[in-house]
Amino acid sequence: MDLIICVLGLLALAVEGIRCQGVYAPPSVRIIHSGHACNVEEERHTERVYTIREGETLELTCLVTGHPRPQIRWTKTAGSVSDRFHDSSVFNQTLNIAKILRTQGGRYYCKAENGLGSPAIKSIRVDVYYLDEPTVTVHQSIGEAKEQFYYERTVFLRCVANSNPPVRYSWHRGREVLTQGSDKGVEIYEPFFTQQGETKILKLKNLRPQDYANYSCVASVRNVCAILDRSVIFKLTNKTASPSIKLLVEDPIVVNPGQTVSLVCITTGGEPPPILTWICSNDSLPQRSVVKGGTLTLPAITSDEAGVYSCVASNSVGNPAKKSTTIVVRALKKGRFWITPDPYHNDDNIQIGREVKISCQVEATPPEELTFSWLKNGRALRSSERMVITQTDPDISPGTTNLDIIDLKFTDFGTYTCVAALKGGGIPEISIDVNISSTTVPPLFFSFLVPPNLTVPRGKSPLVTREGDTVELECLVSGKPKPIILWSRADKEVPMPDGSMQMESYDGVLRIVNVSREMTGSYRCQTSQYNGFNVKPREAEVELIVQYPPTVEPVYMEMRQGLGRPVVMTCRVLRAHPSRVLRFEWLLSNRLLHAGAFDAQRDETEYTIRSLNRDGWGEYTCNVINEAGAGKCTFQVTGKAYPPEFYYDTYSPLWQNRPRVYGFKLQWTQMNPNVVDRIVAYRLGIRQMGLQRWWEQEIPVDGAINKGELMTHNLTELIKPESYEVRLTPITRFGEGDSTIRIVTYSAPINPHLREFHCSFEEEAICMFTQDKNDDFDWTRHSAATRDTKYTPNTGPSGDRSGSKQGFYMYIETSRPRKEDEKARLVSPFFNIAPKNPYVITNPPAYCFGFFYHMYGKHIGTLNALLKQKGQTTSEAPAWSLNGNQGERWKQAKVSIHPTSSFQVVLEGIRGKGIEGDIAIDDVTLEEGECRDPPPNLSSKSPSTSSHIWLLCITLVMTLLEGQR
């Protein structure tokens, strides 16, 4: 039965091998930290918290696996949507924030995607720690008289400091530490939170002579992140008083533009001496302002700098003192006028003999200084029974003057001028002219205002133009006075070409430069309010048609194909105006291949190469043409091979050849290898970073490359610790394809996460284990399949812990020249512990260290597991030990360890009396928590029949997979 299952399994593997994508894999991701971390707290079921001090450098690295190489993006979210990266995201493997700010704390996400499966996302919370200088403010209360001989005088000292984590306060009087209950005249309130941060209050009841002293508030975060305590001192005396000030200026201050204004503020009381500052109602002081002591100088003041200026005095006693003054900059702004016809007449003309009112309005600063005068034909006009002049009519807006013409007559023709000025001069006057003239009118009517009229010139609508041209939309306007024309879109609620909803025109012409297809549509021209004349607005519409060349897709496409295969190119029209008359032409370089008219039923054209040859390589262009121009599809037809994809999923492809030299296992797959002609070789280029010279060699390829097939080439003789740039280029009979470049960097391996640490020694990097430089000899990495056939019999394992002869393990070779009691020591990488309390380790965490060992042979010595802790001067602590022959089988050891700081585990093998003493280890693990009961020992001495069958299956699978290469 087992044999049948094995055969079925092999058939399934064979079928799957045909379909599989080799080493292509969706992304996975994890985040590691470096930089200046104070602590990284590992929460078992919630999150990781990375603690860093403000001003230090945050460095987070996103380690990804997956093939092809995933794209990495860092993003951040915090308490609000606005608290994000200024550039929204960072497309780097490492996120580096120099001099991190407290506002940059929050949750950081690393997202990796390579088009296979769902994106992988991991996050880490960054907590920025800081402690600001504390500030002390003093407040006092004076109660009412009690029995006419006693006043209660109580003083409160308030201490505030912003911090993360929460601050702890302590009060001192001189060198004396004040605590609740230590002095009957002192009360200490528990901290409470305000908008400024956490606050601590010291209350001094009924001040006594000994209460006049130096008080210091010490703020502490208990040396978290090595943040030292901060303190502030306040001296309380019988003269301590809140500040008072005096402003030596008028209120308000009225000035002309260009004048220099100086504001003087002096202190009249306060102990300690107050500090003076100036503030402005406009959020900030003008850039050109000069502050010297209590004097604020504003040179060449402008209207924009007008506002309320305040002098503020503070000495941390009571509330700050504040005095303000207003600076008014005199100005006259542009005025306007309007005419009110007979309110009982509905015509656009005004009947002679009725009343006409001319109103003039001007904005002025200050408004009370505004004066008006009227002129007729340049001569002063005085108020009379028929010409009534009024100012600041209560029924209309301020700053207005009216001229009422009672019983309108022909003799009232002329130019009326409204003149506005400010008292005291210094500001130019503003004058507004209103012309009243006669035209041919019906009897008994006087038409001094001609109503507006709008028309569109013949041939100006619809107006046809081409994209990119300059066009003028025109509406003819008439009337006296001539009104301003307002242009807007009539057919949709979209902005005008300048981005506004309306555009003004004084001559009725709307000029549009570089017109685009989006500007096609109806435009409305409309008269503005007829200078206040109460008539109905006139309007007209102009239709604009913008012709543009066809928009096509694809604009550019690279098409790769092998010789002798067909190539089909399709150019599709998305939109065009006009779209009825379209023609096309296909060209190779500048040579015409095919041309014709577009089929009315189709929106695309095709060109087919039935069998690609060398002359067919090149740039093909399809021009789709209408009256406005041509749209162009470009196809680059080539036999160039796609770039290779470097394989990044090997855990650590570095290895050491000699003390100063290292090697690198370069691995890659080929993108779409079957699309073009067979790849016959790769050109490998390598150069040391910082140098110009490239070394090149060709790597031949035997046979066709399958999609997803992993290829390998060993780089040797790389000098430590230099980095190298590697360039890999595929070669076909077309020539060189696209290259791929990566950087090979020699660096210390990265400490894996504790919960994920498992090492079976399958990779040459042996999971960052290192050989102790002070031991007598080294552990050796081997598999039974590659081990020397002349090895010592009757000792050592015949396979790895799983029973596979291809699997690797570590062992000590005890043959000569090894001597009795010589030691081989294998040292693990450093592991960082994750205490629940990031500051004090009261209960050391527990970890379970496990491994499989094989101790078979009559001369077996001793195997020790030792705990080595960072920063401790004592020798390594023994955690587990065993000696002597344990039989021809793999057994498991588990031991609980309780480190109090970063630690390593040392596996020490000691040679016995003779050569039959090889000791082997495999499958080393480290897990959080106490060890559970170990599983039963695994025996590889006498496997069952089913085990033999499965071993045969494994061998056949390996053979099959090797054959597929």
Long-range contacts (C-beta under 8 A, 24 or more apart in sequence): 2-945, 2-946, 2-949, 2-950, 3-949, 6-949, 6-950, 6-952, 6-953, 6-956, 9-953, 10-953, 10-956, 10-957, 10-960, 13-957, 13-960, 14-960, 17-960, 17-961, 17-964, 20-708, 21-707, 21-708, 22-669, 22-706, 22-707, 22-708, 22-709, 22-710, 23-67, 23-647, 23-649, 23-669, 23-708, 23-710, 24-67, 24-68, 24-116, 24-669, 24-708, 25-65, 25-66, 25-67, 25-116, 25-649, 26-66, 26-114, 26-116, 26-117, 26-118, 26-120, 27-64, 27-65, 27-66, 27-70, 27-112, 27-113, 27-114, 27-116, 27-117, 27-119, 27-120, 28-64, 28-65, 28-66, 28-112, 28-120, 29-62, 29-63, 29-64, 29-65, 29-70, 29-72, 29-110, 29-111, 29-112, 29-120, 29-121, 29-122, 30-62, 30-63, 30-122, 30-753, 30-756, 31-60, 31-61, 31-62, 31-63, 31-108, 31-110, 31-122, 31-123, 31-124, 32-60, 32-61, 32-63, 32-750, 32-751, 32-753, 33-59, 33-60, 33-61, 33-124, 34-59, 34-60, 34-61, 35-59, 35-60, 35-96, 38-129, 38-224, 38-225, 38-226, 38-838, 39-225, 39-838, 39-839, 40-832, 40-834, 41-834, 41-835, 41-836, 41-838, 42-754, 42-834, 44-928, 47-123, 47-124, 47-125, 48-124, 48-125, 49-124, 49-125, 49-126, 49-127, 50-124, 50-125, 50-126, 50-127, 51-127, 51-129, 51-224, 51-225, 51-838, 52-100, 52-126, 52-127, 52-128, 52-129, 52-225, 53-128, 53-129, 53-130, 53-225, 53-226, 53-227, 54-100, 54-101, 54-102, 54-128, 54-129, 54-130, 55-99, 55-100, 56-99, 56-100, 57-96, 57-97, 57-98, 57-99, 57-100, 58-95, 58-96, 58-97, 58-100, 58-104, 58-126, 59-94, 59-95, 59-96, 59-97, 60-94, 60-95, 60-108, 60-110, 60-124, 60-126, 61-93, 61-94, 61-95, 61-750, 62-93, 62-94, 62-95, 62-110, 62-112, 62-122, 63-93, 63-750, 64-93, 64-112, 64-120, 64-648, 65-648, 65-649, 66-112, 66-114, 66-116, 66-120, 66-648, 66-649, 67-114, 67-645, 67-647, 67-648, 67-649, 67-669, 68-114, 68-115, 68-645, 68-669, 68-671, 69-114, 69-645, 69-646, 69-648, 70-112, 70-113, 70-114, 70-120, 71-112, 71-113, 71-114, 72-110, 72-111, 72-112, 73-110, 73-111, 73-112, 74-108, 74-109, 74-110, 74-111, 75-108, 75-109, 75-111, 76-104, 76-106, 76-107, 76-108, 76-109, 77-106, 77-107, 77-109, 78-105, 78-106, 78-107, 79-106, 100-126, 100-128, 101-128, 102-128, 102-130, 102-164, 104-128, 105-164, 127-164, 128-164, 129-163, 129-164, 129-165, 129-221, 129-224, 129-225, 129-227, 130-162, 130-163, 130-164, 130-227, 131-161, 131-162, 131-163, 131-167, 131-219, 131-220, 131-221, 131-227, 131-230, 132-161, 132-162, 132-163, 132-197, 132-230, 133-161, 133-230, 133-232, 134-159, 134-160, 134-161, 134-167, 134-169, 134-217, 134-218, 134-219, 134-230, 134-231, 134-232, 135-159, 135-160, 135-161, 135-232, 135-316, 136-215, 136-217, 136-232, 136-234, 136-316, 137-316, 137-317, 138-234, 138-236, 138-240, 138-316, 138-317, 138-318, 139-317, 139-318, 140-318, 152-206, 153-206, 153-207, 154-203, 154-204, 154-205, 154-206, 154-207, 155-203, 155-204, 155-207, 155-211, 155-236, 156-201, 156-202, 156-203, 156-204, 157-201, 157-202, 157-203, 157-204, 157-215, 157-217, 157-234, 157-236, 158-199, 158-200, 158-201, 158-202, 159-199, 159-200, 159-201, 159-202, 159-217, 159-219, 159-232, 160-194, 160-196, 160-197, 160-198, 160-199, 160-200, 161-197, 161-198, 161-217, 161-219, 161-230, 162-196, 162-197, 162-198, 163-197, 163-198, 163-219, 163-221, 164-221, 165-221, 165-224, 166-198, 166-221, 167-191, 167-197, 167-198, 167-219, 167-220, 167-221, 168-219, 168-220, 168-221, 168-222, 169-200, 169-217, 169-218, 169-219, 169-220, 170-217, 170-218, 170-220, 171-200, 171-202, 171-215, 171-216, 171-217, 171-218, 172-215, 172-216, 172-217, 172-218, 173-213, 173-214, 173-215, 174-213, 174-214, 178-202, 185-211, 204-236, 211-236, 212-236, 212-237, 212-238, 222-839, 223-839, 224-838, 224-839, 234-316, 235-272, 237-271, 239-271, 240-271, 240-272, 240-317, 241-269, 241-270, 241-271, 241-317, 241-318, 242-270, 242-315, 242-317, 242-318, 242-319, 242-321, 243-267, 243-269, 243-270, 243-274, 243-313, 243-314, 243-315, 243-317, 243-318, 243-320, 243-321, 244-268, 244-269, 244-270, 244-313, 244-321, 245-274, 245-276, 245-311, 245-313, 245-321, 245-323, 246-323, 247-311, 247-323, 247-324, 247-325, 249-325, 250-325, 251-324, 251-325, 251-326, 252-325, 252-326, 252-327, 252-328, 253-325, 253-326, 253-327, 253-328, 254-328, 254-330, 254-366, 255-301, 255-327, 255-328, 255-329, 255-330, 256-329, 256-330, 256-426, 256-427, 257-301, 257-302, 257-303, 257-329, 257-330, 257-331, 258-300, 258-301, 259-300, 259-301, 260-297, 260-298, 260-299, 260-300, 260-301, 261-297, 261-298, 261-301, 261-327, 262-295, 262-296, 262-297, 262-298, 263-295, 263-296, 263-297, 263-298, 263-309, 263-311, 263-325, 264-294, 264-295, 265-294, 265-295, 265-296, 265-311, 265-313, 265-323, 266-294, 267-294, 267-313, 270-313, 270-315, 270-317, 270-321, 271-315, 271-317, 272-315, 272-316, 272-317, 273-315, 274-313, 274-314, 274-315, 274-321, 275-313, 275-314, 275-315, 276-311, 276-312, 276-313, 277-311, 277-312, 277-314, 278-309, 278-310, 278-311, 278-312, 279-309, 279-310, 279-312, 280-307, 280-308, 280-309, 280-310, 281-307, 281-308, 281-309, 281-310, 282-307, 298-327, 301-327, 301-329, 302-329, 303-329, 303-331, 303-365, 305-329, 306-365, 328-365, 328-366, 329-365, 330-365, 330-366, 330-369, 330-422, 330-426, 330-427, 331-364, 331-365, 331-427, 332-362, 332-363, 332-364, 332-370, 332-420, 332-421, 332-422, 332-427, 332-428, 332-429, 332-430, 333-362, 333-363, 333-364, 334-362, 334-363, 334-430, 335-360, 335-361, 335-362, 335-363, 335-418, 335-420, 335-430, 335-432, 336-360, 336-361, 336-432, 336-531, 336-532, 337-361, 337-418, 337-432, 337-434, 337-531, 337-532, 338-529, 338-531, 338-532, 338-533, 339-434, 339-449, 339-531, 339-532, 339-533, 340-532, 340-534, 341-533, 341-534, 348-449, 348-451, 348-535, 349-441, 349-445, 349-446, 349-447, 349-449, 350-408, 350-445, 350-446, 350-447, 350-448, 350-449, 351-408, 351-444, 351-445, 351-446, 352-408, 352-409, 352-410, 352-444, 352-445, 352-446, 353-407, 353-408, 353-409, 354-407, 354-408, 355-404, 355-405, 355-406, 355-407, 355-408, 356-404, 356-405, 356-408, 357-402, 357-403, 357-404, 357-405, 358-402, 358-403, 358-405, 358-416, 358-418, 358-434, 359-393, 359-396, 359-400, 359-401, 359-402, 359-403, 359-532, 360-400, 360-401, 360-402, 360-403, 360-418, 360-420, 360-432, 361-396, 361-397, 361-399, 361-400, 362-399, 362-420, 362-430, 363-399, 364-399, 364-420, 364-422, 367-398, 367-399, 369-422, 369-423, 369-424, 370-399, 370-420, 370-421, 370-422, 371-420, 371-421, 371-422, 371-423, 372-401, 372-418, 372-419, 372-420, 373-419, 373-421, 374-401, 374-403, 374-416, 374-417, 374-418, 374-419, 375-416, 375-417, 375-419, 376-414, 376-415, 376-416, 376-417, 377-414, 377-415, 378-415, 378-417, 381-416, 408-446, 410-438, 410-446, 412-436, 413-437, 413-438, 413-448, 435-480, 435-481, 437-480, 448-480, 449-479, 449-480, 449-481, 449-530, 449-533, 450-478, 450-479, 450-480, 451-479, 451-530, 451-533, 451-535, 452-477, 452-478, 452-479, 452-482, 452-483, 452-527, 452-530, 452-535, 452-538, 453-477, 453-478, 453-479, 453-538, 454-485, 454-508, 454-525, 454-526, 454-527, 454-538, 454-539, 454-540, 455-540, 456-525, 456-540, 456-541, 456-542, 460-542, 461-541, 461-542, 461-543, 462-543, 462-544, 462-545, 463-542, 463-543, 463-544, 463-545, 464-545, 464-547, 465-515, 465-544, 465-545, 465-546, 465-547, 466-515, 466-546, 466-547, 466-548, 466-628, 466-629, 467-515, 467-516, 467-517, 467-546, 467-547, 467-548, 467-549, 467-628, 468-514, 468-515, 468-516, 469-514, 469-515, 470-511, 470-512, 470-513, 470-514, 470-515, 471-511, 471-512, 471-515, 471-544, 472-509, 472-510, 472-511, 472-512, 473-509, 473-510, 473-512, 473-523, 473-525, 473-542, 473-544, 474-508, 474-509, 474-510, 474-542, 475-508, 475-509, 475-525, 475-540, 475-542, 476-508, 477-507, 477-508, 477-527, 479-527, 479-530, 481-531, 482-506, 483-527, 483-528, 483-529, 483-530, 483-531, 484-527, 484-528, 485-525, 485-526, 485-527, 485-528, 486-525, 486-526, 486-527, 486-528, 487-523, 487-524, 487-525, 487-526, 488-523, 488-524, 488-526, 489-521, 489-522, 489-523, 489-524, 490-521, 490-522, 490-523, 490-524, 490-541, 491-521, 491-522, 492-521, 504-528, 515-544, 515-546, 516-546, 516-548, 517-546, 517-548, 517-577, 519-544, 519-546, 520-544, 520-545, 520-546, 520-577, 545-577, 546-577, 547-577, 547-578, 547-626, 547-627, 547-628, 548-576, 548-577, 548-628, 548-629, 549-576, 549-625, 549-626, 549-628, 549-629, 549-630, 549-631, 550-574, 550-575, 550-576, 550-579, 550-582, 550-624, 550-625, 550-626, 550-630, 550-631, 551-575, 551-576, 551-631, 552-622, 552-624, 552-631, 552-632, 552-633, 553-633, 554-633, 554-634, 554-635, 555-632, 555-633, 555-634, 556-634, 556-635, 556-636, 557-633, 557-634, 557-635, 557-636, 558-635, 558-636, 558-638, 559-635, 559-636, 559-637, 559-638, 560-638, 560-639, 560-640, 560-641, 560-642, 560-672, 560-675, 560-676, 561-612, 561-637, 561-639, 561-675, 561-676, 562-612, 562-639, 562-675, 562-676, 562-677, 563-612, 563-613, 563-614, 563-639, 563-677, 563-733, 563-734, 564-611, 564-612, 564-613, 565-611, 565-612, 566-608, 566-609, 566-610, 566-611, 566-612, 567-608, 567-609, 567-612, 567-616, 567-637, 568-606, 568-607, 568-608, 568-609, 569-606, 569-607, 569-608, 569-609, 569-620, 569-622, 569-633, 569-635, 569-637, 570-604, 570-605, 570-606, 571-604, 571-605, 571-606, 571-622, 571-624, 571-633, 572-603, 572-604, 572-633, 573-598, 573-603, 573-604, 573-624, 573-631, 574-603, 576-624, 576-626, 576-628, 576-631, 577-626, 577-628, 578-626, 578-627, 578-628, 579-626, 581-626, 581-627, 582-624, 582-625, 582-626, 583-624, 583-625, 584-622, 584-623, 584-624, 584-625, 585-622, 585-623, 585-625, 586-620, 586-621, 586-622, 587-620, 587-621, 587-622, 587-623, 588-616, 588-618, 588-619, 588-620, 588-621, 589-618, 589-619, 593-620, 598-624, 609-637, 612-637, 612-639, 617-734, 638-734, 639-676, 639-677, 639-732, 639-733, 639-734, 639-735, 640-676, 640-732, 640-734, 640-735, 640-736, 640-737, 640-738, 641-670, 641-673, 641-676, 641-677, 641-679, 641-730, 641-731, 641-732, 641-734, 641-737, 641-738, 642-670, 642-671, 642-672, 642-673, 642-675, 642-676, 642-730, 642-737, 642-738, 643-671, 643-730, 643-737, 643-738, 643-739, 643-740, 644-668, 644-669, 644-670, 644-671, 644-682, 644-728, 644-730, 644-740, 645-669, 645-670, 645-671, 645-740, 646-728, 646-740, 646-742, 647-710, 650-763, 651-763, 651-765, 651-767, 652-749, 652-763, 652-765, 652-768, 653-764, 653-765, 654-746, 654-749, 654-765, 655-764, 655-765, 657-716, 657-717, 660-719, 660-720, 661-716, 661-717, 661-718, 661-719, 661-720, 662-718, 662-719, 662-720, 662-746, 663-714, 663-715, 663-716, 663-717, 663-718, 664-714, 664-715, 664-718, 664-724, 664-744, 665-712, 665-714, 665-715, 665-764, 666-712, 666-713, 666-714, 666-715, 666-726, 666-728, 666-744, 667-710, 667-711, 667-712, 668-710, 668-711, 668-728, 668-740, 669-707, 669-708, 669-709, 669-710, 669-711, 670-705, 670-707, 670-709, 670-711, 670-730, 672-707, 673-704, 673-705, 673-706, 673-707, 673-709, 674-704, 674-707, 676-732, 676-734, 676-737, 677-732, 677-733, 677-734, 678-704, 678-705, 678-732, 679-705, 679-730, 679-731, 679-732, 679-737, 680-731, 680-732, 680-733, 681-730, 681-731, 682-728, 682-729, 682-730, 682-731, 683-728, 683-729, 683-731, 683-736, 684-713, 684-726, 684-727, 684-728, 685-726, 685-727, 685-728, 685-729, 686-715, 686-724, 686-725, 686-726, 686-727, 687-724, 687-725, 688-719, 688-722, 688-723, 688-724, 689-722, 689-723, 689-724, 689-725, 689-743, 694-727, 698-731, 706-964, 709-965, 715-744, 718-744, 718-746, 720-746, 721-746, 721-747, 722-746, 749-829, 751-829, 751-830, 751-831, 751-832, 752-829, 754-831, 754-834, 754-847, 754-926, 754-927, 754-928, 755-927, 755-928, 757-831, 757-925, 757-926, 757-927, 758-923, 758-924, 758-925, 759-923, 759-924, 759-925, 760-800, 760-801, 760-807, 760-808, 760-809, 760-922, 760-923, 761-808, 761-809, 761-810, 761-922, 762-807, 762-808, 766-810, 767-829, 767-924, 768-828, 768-829, 769-810, 769-826, 769-827, 769-828, 769-829, 770-826, 770-827, 770-829, 771-824, 771-825, 771-826, 771-827, 772-825, 772-826, 772-827, 772-906, 774-825, 775-823, 775-824, 775-825, 775-908, 776-818, 776-822, 776-823, 776-824, 777-812, 777-813, 777-818, 777-822, 777-823, 777-824, 778-824, 779-810, 779-811, 779-812, 779-824, 779-826, 779-907, 779-909, 779-921, 780-810, 780-811, 780-812, 780-813, 781-808, 781-809, 781-810, 782-808, 782-809, 782-811, 783-807, 783-808, 783-809, 792-857, 792-915, 792-916, 792-918, 794-856, 794-857, 794-858, 794-916, 795-856, 795-857, 795-859, 795-860, 795-915, 795-916, 795-917, 795-918, 796-854, 796-856, 796-857, 796-918, 796-920, 797-854, 797-856, 797-890, 797-920, 797-940, 798-888, 798-940, 799-940, 800-922, 801-852, 801-854, 801-890, 801-922, 801-923, 801-938, 803-940, 803-943, 803-947, 803-951, 804-954, 806-958, 807-922, 809-854, 809-920, 809-921, 809-922, 810-920, 810-921, 810-922, 811-854, 811-918, 811-919, 811-920, 811-921, 812-909, 812-911, 812-918, 812-919, 812-920, 813-918, 814-859, 814-861, 814-911, 814-912, 814-914, 814-915, 814-916, 814-917, 814-918, 815-915, 816-915, 818-911, 818-915, 819-911, 820-861, 820-911, 820-912, 820-913, 821-861, 821-910, 821-911, 822-910, 822-911, 823-908, 823-909, 823-910, 823-911, 824-908, 824-909, 825-906, 825-907, 825-908, 825-909, 826-906, 826-907, 826-908, 826-909, 826-921, 827-868, 827-904, 827-905, 827-906, 828-904, 828-905, 828-906, 828-907, 828-924, 828-926, 829-904, 830-870, 830-902, 830-903, 830-904, 831-899, 831-902, 831-903, 831-904, 831-926, 832-902, 833-899, 833-900, 833-901, 833-902, 833-903, 841-900, 844-898, 844-899, 844-900, 845-898, 845-899, 845-928, 846-896, 846-897, 846-898, 846-928, 846-929, 846-930, 847-896, 847-897, 847-898, 847-899, 847-926, 847-927, 847-928, 847-929, 848-894, 848-895, 848-896, 848-897, 848-925, 848-926, 848-927, 848-928, 848-929, 848-930, 848-931, 848-932, 849-879, 849-880, 849-894, 849-895, 849-896, 849-897, 849-905, 849-925, 849-926, 850-892, 850-893, 850-894, 850-895, 850-923, 850-924, 850-925, 850-926, 850-927, 850-931, 850-934, 851-892, 851-893, 851-907, 851-921, 851-922, 851-923, 851-924, 851-925, 852-890, 852-891, 852-892, 852-893, 852-921, 852-922, 852-923, 852-938, 853-882, 853-886, 853-890, 853-891, 853-892, 853-893, 853-919, 853-920, 853-921, 854-886, 854-889, 854-890, 854-891, 854-919, 854-920, 854-921, 854-922, 855-882, 855-884, 855-885, 855-886, 855-891, 855-919, 856-885, 856-886, 856-887, 856-888, 856-889, 856-918, 857-885, 857-912, 857-916, 857-917, 857-918, 858-885, 858-914, 858-916, 859-912, 859-913, 859-914, 859-915, 859-916, 859-917, 860-884, 860-885, 860-886, 860-912, 860-916, 860-917, 860-919, 861-909, 861-910, 861-911, 861-912, 861-913, 861-917, 861-919, 862-908, 862-909, 862-910, 862-912, 863-907, 863-908, 863-909, 863-910, 863-919, 863-921, 864-906, 864-907, 864-908, 864-910, 865-893, 865-895, 865-905, 865-906, 865-907, 865-908, 866-905, 866-906, 866-908, 867-897, 867-899, 867-903, 867-905, 867-906, 868-903, 868-904, 868-905, 868-906, 869-899, 869-900, 869-901, 869-902, 869-903, 870-901, 870-902, 870-903, 870-904, 871-901, 871-902, 872-901, 876-906, 879-905, 883-910, 883-912, 887-941, 888-940, 888-941, 889-937, 889-938, 889-939, 889-940, 889-941, 890-922, 890-937, 890-938, 890-939, 890-940, 891-937, 891-938, 892-934, 892-935, 892-937, 892-938, 893-934, 894-931, 894-932, 894-934, 895-931, 896-930, 896-931
